[in-house]
Amino acid sequence: MRHKVAGRSLGRSSGHRKAMYRNLVTDLLDYEKITTTGAKAKEVRGLAEKMITLGKKGGLHSRRQALSFVLDKKVAEKIFGVLAPKYAERPGGYVRIVKLGPRLGDGAPMVRMELVE
């Protein structure tokens, strides 16, 4: 029974899954647009929005929390210096997921994740 079991395992161990999420969030915040599978995008969206919310809070504790998750210091500086002021008036919903169609190799549903303007 799957009672109170949240999230997707995506066929990976917990350490592999967490590392993959950190990589995807870091790349999304760096490039502001990435292409991935639908299941991964739905899992990563909340994590990316949490990082932007930490940037909007702006304190030292928020900065350290963001640095503990994001892999690149330049991306963390971008969160606090560029993205947080950009989304200062927006109450949430910073990431858009656009469906692209199936992947040619295995038919996995592909999506484009992008930060809204």
PyMOL commands that set and color helices and strands:
alter all, ss='L'
color gray80, all
select helices_A, chain A and resi 14-31+38-57+60-69+73-86
alter helices_A, ss='H'
color red, helices_A
select strands_A, chain A and resi 33-37+95-102+109-115
alter strands_A, ss='S'
color yellow, strands_A
deselect
rebuild
show_as cartoon
